[in-house]
Amino acid sequence: PMAPPGSALAAGLLFFPGLFLGARAALRSRRWPRPHADILAARLVSSVQAVLASTAGYIISSSCRHVIDDQHWLAGAYPQFAVPYFVYDVYAMFLCHRHWGRVKGHEEGAPPPSLRAAAGSYLRKDLLMVLHHAAMVLVCFPVATLWRQGKGDFFLGCLLMAELSTPFVCLGKVLILFKLQHTLLHKLNGAALLVTFLLCRVLLFPYLYWTYGRHRGVPLLQVPGVLPQTYNVAAAALLAPQLYWFSLICRGAWRLFRAPRPPQPPLPPSHQPP
């Protein structure tokens, strides 16, 4: 079944901001502070979007036997539904950034920074993520809905499953918010993030090339040569930020899992320096 044109877009426009406002109102009704309520609501929306995208991606890719010609209605509907999320999330990330310093440190009673100062520090810290979201709206959405002309639903489904790592990112932020970064749960979440990000965002691209090569009867290493160069450039542009973020995840995992230095026993009185 095909949804009426624009209905999925309208549903996304209502769903993601509405879920954020509803979750924030529910938390505020429980007397959560405004910064905590905003951050938790934003993480909830991101996790819900990730689960929906991953589920849609699995349904699409598993239903397409022919990787080029087979189609599934979700491949046309879900990008329309999801594109408002990326617009909303730019604002939600800014909101979280503005609150984060106050709730993470010792400034919970301090007023929030000015809008200009917060916007400047937000763009300095999260510029790559803002550019990623802008590219999703201005480039990936038109490609997914118009330029493909119904071809390659299988590959679109696989790309949607890249969102599988997002809930672990969100849970890690929440655990840090509540100063639970030294717990076993945080370590397990970090391991899950490392594995899902590697599989679903880094190794995804070699898998897509291998799948296309199997379809064409071409060895993996020869696939870039048979594809139009615009495809290779687009894949490299998508992969580059994933490699950067994966390097940050690996650094965080190293700090998280490396064995702490055992405390040195105190010297006996006879060995104390004068």
C-alpha positions, -999 to 999 in steps of 0.1 A, spaced: 0 0 0 12 35 -9 5 64 15 -9 96 -1 20 119 -12 31 142 17 12 123 44 44 107 58 61 141 58 32 156 77 32 127 101 69 133 109 63 170 113 38 162 140 53 131 156 89 141 165 83 176 180 51 162 196 70 133 212 96 157 225 70 181 239 50 153 254 80 136 271 92 169 284 58 178 298 56 144 315 90 148 331 82 184 342 50 172 358 71 149 379 91 179 390 122 171 370 144 203 365 139 219 331 175 211 318 172 174 328 137 172 312 149 187 280 179 164 277 160 132 286 132 141 262 156 148 233 175 115 240 142 96 240 131 111 206 165 102 191 163 67 204 127 62 191 137 75 156 167 52 156 145 21 164 120 31 138 146 37 111 164 4 119 132 -15 119 121 0 86 155 -6 72 154 -43 81 120 -47 67 130 -31 34 163 -49 29 150 -83 40 121 -80 15 142 -71 -15 156 -102 -32 168 -82 -62 191 -55 -48 184 -31 -76 148 -35 -89 128 -48 -59 107 -22 -42 91 -18 -8 66 10 0 85 19 32 115 29 11 95 58 -2 75 66 30 101 65 57 126 91 44 96 115 41 86 106 77 122 110 90 133 142 74 115 165 99 134 147 126 168 160 113 154 195 113 140 192 148 171 175 161 194 205 152 173 225 176 172 197 202 210 193 201 213 231 206 190 229 236 209 200 251 242 218 245 229 249 263 218 229 293 247 204 294 273 225 311 249 235 339 238 200 348 271 182 343 292 206 364 284 227 394 264 254 377 228 241 381 217 272 398 233 296 373 214 312 345 219 297 311 244 314 288 232 340 263 217 328 231 246 341 210 273 326 232 255 293 234 250 292 196 287 300 190 299 273 213 273 248 199 286 253 164 322 250 174 316 218 193 290 201 170 295 216 136 302 183 120 269 169 134 250 200 122 265 196 87 256 159 88 219 168 95 219 195 69 232 170 43 206 145 53 179 171 46 193 188 16 211 159 -2 201 125 11 164 132 13 161 143 -24 183 114 -35 162 89 -16 128 102 -27 134 116 -62 167 108 -78 166 70 -72 134 66 -92 125 35 -72 158 17 -77 180 3 -49 155 0 -21 177 -28 -7 207 -4 -3 184 23 12 172 -2 38 208 -11 48 216 25 52 186 31 75 199 3 97 230 25 105 208 41 131 211 10 152 240 24 172 221 57 182 202 43 212 235 33 228 249 68 222 218 83 239 220 59 269 257 67 274 248 104 275 220 98 300 243 77 323 269 105 322 242 130 330 233 111 362 271 105 370 268 68 364 298 66 340 317 43 364 291 16 365 290 -18 348 260 -7 328 280 21 313 308 -3 303 283 -27 288 267 1 269 301 13 257 309 -22 243 275 -24 226 281 11 210 315 1 198 302 -31 182 271 -17 166 288 14 153 316 -7 137 291 -31 121 263 -7 111 282 24 102 318 15 92 317 -21 78 283 -12 62 300 4 33 323 -26 23 292 -48 27 272 -26 3 301 -28 -22 304 -65 -18 266 -70 -23 266 -50 -55 297 -69 -67 280 -102 -61 249 -89 -80 271 -79 -109 295 -109 -107 324 -85 -99 351 -90 -72 348 -66 -43 381 -47 -51 369 -41 -87 335 -27 -77 346 9 -74 359 7 -110 325 -3 -124 305 22 -105 301 58 -116 326 80 -98 298 101 -82 287 69 -63 322 64 -49 325 101 -40 291 100 -22 301 68 -3 334 83 7 316 115 19 292 94 40 319 71 54 344 99 63 325 113 93 317 78 105 354 70 106 360 102 126 333 94 151 344 58 153 379 70 163 363 91 191 344 60 203 375 39 203 394 65 223 365 66 248 364 29 250 401 28 257 397 52 286 367 32 298 382 -3 297 419 2 304 429 -12 337 432 15 363 465 19 379 465 1 413 469 25 442 503 25 458 504 13 494 515 39 519 551 37 530 557 25 565 569 51 589 605 40 587 605 46 550 589 81 550 611 108 537 624 132 563 
